[in-house]
Amino acid sequence: MVINPNTVARVYLELEREGVLETRPGVGVFVARPRDELRDAVRRRRLAEAVDKLLTEAVLLGFSEAELMRVVEERLASYRWSREG
């Protein structure tokens, strides 16, 4: 498999930025220990990106805010959240 070294470097940088990897100079790269505040920030950012995509698609499809909210509420009702059993 031929992969551009710059691509690999960017992936490592992104994983380190998200707190997945930890680089120790002169030693190597390791899987980082989870840090709750970092995980929460990454989770929120990923969710915000997904919501932005949803909103963009809804606008492009011509949905009103009220129509979008109805669809979201319908879909939410069909999910079982783990805390609720």
Backbone as a ProteinNet text record, in pm:
[ID]
protein_1_A
[PRIMARY]
MVINPNTVARVYLELEREGVLETRPGVGVFVARPRDELRDAVRRRRLAEAVDKLLTEAVLLGFSEAELMRVVEERLASYRWSREG
[TERTIARY]
85.2	0	90.9	66.9	146.5	64.9	117.9	49.7	149	103	186.9	222.9	350.4	391.7	324.8	293.1	224.4	84.2	19	-114.1	-104.9	-8.2	11.2	41	125.9	160.5	36.9	-48.7	-171.6	-265.1	-275.4	-361.2	-310.3	-180	-121.6	-146.9	-129.2	-151.5	-296.9	-390.9	-533.1	-569.1	-517.2	-544.8	-484.5	-370.7	-310.8	-392.7	-437.3	-518.2	-649.2	-706.6	-831.4	-810.2	-683.2	-654.6	-651.5	-649	-644.8	-502.6	-407.8	-266.7	-188.1	-76.6	14.5	155.4	224	359.8	457.6	551.3	657.2	788.9	843.9	966.8	1076.9	1136	1243.9	1198.2	1068.2	1016	921	823.1	729.4	591.8	497.4	358.5	276.3	190.6	112.6	-33.3	-119.1	-260.9	-271.6	-336.7	-346.7	-448.9	-424.8	-524.4	-640.6	-760.9	-877.8	-881.1	-908.8	-929.1	-1071.8	-1151.7	-1294.6	-1324.1	-1254.2	-1285.4	-1252.4	-1147.4	-1110.8	-1211.6	-1247.1	-1345.6	-1476.5	-1518	-1643	-1636	-1522.6	-1506.5	-1510.5	-1445.6	-1444.4	-1583.7	-1651.9	-1787.8	-1880.3	-1870.8	-1956.5	-1925.7	-1798.3	-1759.5	-1812.2	-1799.1	-1847.9	-1999.5	-2069.2	-2214.4	-2254.1	-2185.5	-2214.9	-2193.3	-2087.6	-2062.6	-2174.7	-2222.1	-2331.5	-2460.4	-2486.6	-2606.3	-2595.8	-2478.2	-2459.4	-2488.7	-2444.4	-2472.4	-2623	-2689.4	-2833.8	-2905.2	-2867.9	-2932.5	-2909.4	-2787.7	-2756.6	-2842	-2851.6	-2932.7	-3079.8	-3129.3	-3270.1	-3298.4	-3208.2	-3225.2	-3222.7	-3127.2	-3116.2	-3239.6	-3303.6	-3424.4	-3550.5	-3536.2	-3649.5	-3738.9	-3689.3	-3769.8	-3772.1	-3886.4	-3894.2	-3841.2	-3818.6	-3771.6	-3874	-4002.1	-4107.5	-4113	-4098.5	-4098.7	-3980.5	-3865.1	-3745.1	-3764	-3817.7	-3837.8	-3935.1	-4039.1	-4134.6	-4064.2	-3982.4	-3910.2	-3814.2	-3741.9	-3647.2	-3721.6	-3831.9	-3910.3	-3962.7	-4006.8	-4053.5	-3940.5	-3824.2	-3709.1	-3661.4	-3661.7	-3621.7	-3712.7	-3840.9	-3937.9	-3912.9	-3847.9	-3825.2	-3698.1	-3617.8	-3493	-3512.4	-3444	-3440	-3302.2	-3299.9	-3174.1	-3130.3	-3002.7	-2950.9	-2987.1	-2998	-3031.2	-3174.9	-3258.3	-3400.3	-3427.6	-3325.2	-3343.7	-3363.8
-116.4	0	124.2	213.7	335	451.2	511	623.3	737.6	855.2	973.9	997.7	1014	1037.7	1160.4	1260.8	1379	1344.4	1251.2	1206.8	1138.6	1052.2	982.5	1083.2	1180	1282.1	1361.7	1396.4	1470.5	1387.6	1259.1	1170.9	1162.9	1143.5	1139.5	1270.3	1382.4	1513.7	1529.3	1489	1499.5	1409.2	1287.5	1195.6	1246.2	1310.3	1368.4	1488.2	1569.7	1686.7	1646.3	1533.6	1485.4	1407.6	1389.4	1321.8	1170.6	1117	972	920.8	995.1	957.9	1056.7	1008.3	1091.7	1066.7	1172.1	1159.2	1188.6	1098.1	1116.8	1125	1247.4	1265.8	1168.1	1104.8	1011	873.1	857	728.4	668.7	748.2	698.3	759.2	696.9	742.4	633.7	676.4	582.1	622.9	526.1	556.7	632.6	747.7	834	781.2	811.6	779.9	876.7	825.5	913	1026.4	1144.3	1260	1305.4	1301.8	1328.7	1460.9	1568.1	1698.1	1701.3	1631.7	1627.1	1541.9	1428.7	1343.6	1417.9	1491.3	1566.6	1671.9	1741.8	1845.2	1783.5	1670.8	1603.1	1553.1	1494.7	1445.6	1559	1671.5	1786.4	1841.4	1849.2	1900.7	1810.5	1678.8	1585.6	1592.9	1606.8	1620	1749.8	1859.6	1988.4	1980.4	1910.6	1894.3	1815.6	1711	1630.9	1712.7	1792.2	1877.6	1981.3	2039.2	2136.2	2073.5	1949.1	1879.6	1859.1	1817.7	1798.2	1927.8	2037.1	2166.2	2212.5	2195	2233.6	2154.4	2023.7	1938.8	1978.8	2008.3	2048.1	2176.6	2272.7	2399.3	2373.7	2293.3	2264.8	2192.1	2110.9	2038.6	2121.7	2241.7	2333.1	2313.8	2247.6	2229.1	2357.3	2383.1	2495.1	2445.7	2540.7	2504.4	2414.9	2447.5	2369.1	2226.4	2214.3	2081.4	1997.9	2061.8	1992.4	1944.3	2030.9	1993.7	1876.7	1872.7	1761.1	1629.8	1634.8	1513.9	1468.8	1562.2	1528	1468.1	1527.4	1474.7	1334.7	1311.2	1177	1075.5	1113.6	1022.4	998	1102.5	1086.4	987.5	994.1	905.8	759.8	733.8	595.8	535.2	613.2	564.9	532.5	428.4	397.6	439.5	532	580.9	486.1	458.5	357.6	387.5	512.9	548.2	512.3	502.9	473.4	324	244.1	99.8	42.6
0	0	0	-90.7	-100.5	-44.6	62.7	126.7	138.6	105.1	115	262.6	295.4	433.6	496.9	415.2	468.3	518.1	449	491.2	626.6	642.8	770.4	881	854	953.6	994.3	897.9	929.7	1016.5	988.1	1066.7	1210	1226.7	1361	1435	1365.8	1427.3	1471.3	1386.1	1418.9	1537.1	1537.5	1648.9	1779.1	1770.7	1891.2	1938.4	1845.2	1878.8	1945.7	1902.4	1960.4	2089.8	2127.2	2253	2243.7	2122.8	2104.5	2117.8	2064.6	2071.1	2155.4	2206.3	2284	2232.6	2192.2	2142.1	2254.5	2273.8	2373.2	2297.3	2288.5	2211	2253.1	2152.7	2176.3	2218.8	2241.5	2287.6	2184.1	2139.1	2039.6	2053.9	1987.5	1990	2057.8	2150.1	2229.4	2231.3	2258.5	2277.7	2409.5	2405.1	2522.3	2621.3	2746.5	2848.3	2831.3	2845.1	2826.5	2928.6	2880.2	2967.3	2942.9	3047.4	3033.1	2964.4	3003.4	2944.7	2796	2755.1	2613.8	2537	2594.2	2527.9	2510.2	2613.2	2604.2	2494.7	2486.1	2382.9	2243.3	2225.8	2095.4	2061.6	2159.2	2136	2096.1	2167.7	2135.8	1996.7	1962.2	1830.4	1719.8	1738.5	1636.8	1622.3	1734.9	1728.8	1659.3	1691	1627.8	1476.7	1434.9	1291	1225	1292.1	1236.5	1228.3	1331	1330.1	1218.9	1200.7	1092.7	956.2	936.7	810.5	793.2	900.9	896.7	861.5	926.8	901.7	758	710.1	572.2	474.3	496.9	408.6	414.2	533.5	547.9	471.7	480.5	408.2	257.5	212.5	69	15.9	100.9	60.3	76	129.7	138.9	260.6	364.6	485.3	567.1	628.6	722.9	857.6	946.5	1080	1150.4	1138.3	1202.1	1144.9	1013	951.2	999.2	1005.4	1052.7	1196.2	1281.3	1420.9	1432.7	1349.9	1352.6	1317.2	1213	1170.8	1280.9	1339.1	1445.8	1565.1	1604.1	1716.5	1686.9	1563.6	1525.3	1535	1485.4	1487.8	1631.1	1713.1	1853.4	1924.5	1895.2	1960.2	1925.7	1812.1	1769.7	1829.2	1900.7	1960.4	2107	2152.6	2296	2346	2437.2	2494.3	2604.1	2614.4	2707.4	2852.3	2891.1	3029.1	3064.2	2962.9	2986.6	2987.6	2964.7	2969.1	2833
[MASK]
+++++++++++++++++++++++++++++++++++++++++++++++++++++++++++++++++++++++++++++++++++++

